[in-house]
Amino acid sequence: MSATPAPAGVEPTPADGPRALSAAECREVLARTGWGVLATADADGEGPYGVPVGYALAGDRVYLATGPGRKLR
């Protein structure tokens, strides 16, 4: 499996570990993708729990679309 390339104009992740994305980098990734994985852990220690979600980006807001299930509790 190949690594996902860094956004245009962004240095790739160094070989020694991950780095935090800037707000602009986050917006760029969100704007080009349209889907992701929402991961949570609940207060009872159940988790982590991840589900695929579709989303739309509108300015600084992210709107999620998903079906019923544990993630909505």
HULIN-V79332 format. One record per pair of residues at least 24 apart in sequence whose ideal C-beta (glycine too) atoms are under 8 Angstrom apart, sorted by the first residue. I is the first residue (numbers start at 1). J is the second residue. If there is no record, write none. Layout:
<<I	J> <I	J>>
This chain:
<<27	57> <27	60> <30	55> <30	57> <30	62> <31	57> <38	64> <38	66> <38	71> <40	71> <42	73>>
